[in-house]
Amino acid sequence: MRLTALAFIIGTLGLGLAGSQTFAAAAKKPQLDISHPGTVAIIEQNDTYKYRHAETGFPLYVSDRDKPGVSTCVAGCARAWVPLAVDAADKNNVGSWTIIKRDDGTRQWAYKGQPVYTLFHDNVEKPIGNGVEGVWHFLEP
């Protein structure tokens, strides 16, 4: 109700319809679910959120090769692209984060179904994994 009244006032003051649409669009910005497991940190940077590994600060990645809920990164791949492990104490999903079971029996976090990884020897300030082989990408909320 207040938004409609404010849009009307802005329009009658000669600020134009574009001004009221911009205000209305900003007021309707969707809320982001930023819940996450304890092994994940979330930082706000330039008005966007970024997920990081809580202990190392490394960025988190997803692979286009994975299927929802299934990691295809095994053996040598999993040594370079380290699966984001689920702590033994973690028993439940957290928001959009789910626990998946890998082929080797270990548990890994997945975000919206996509298995999540860190890159071994990545760089916190200048990450090197985004775009590798055209299939690895930063995890974005």
Secondary structure, 3 states (H helix, E strand, C coil): CHHHHHHHHHHHCCCHHHHHHHHHHHHCCCCCCCCCCCCEEEEEECCEEEEEECCCCCECEEECCCECCECCCCCHHHHHEEECECCCCCCCCECCEEEEECCCCCEEEEECCEECEEECCCCCCCCCCCCHHHCEEECCC
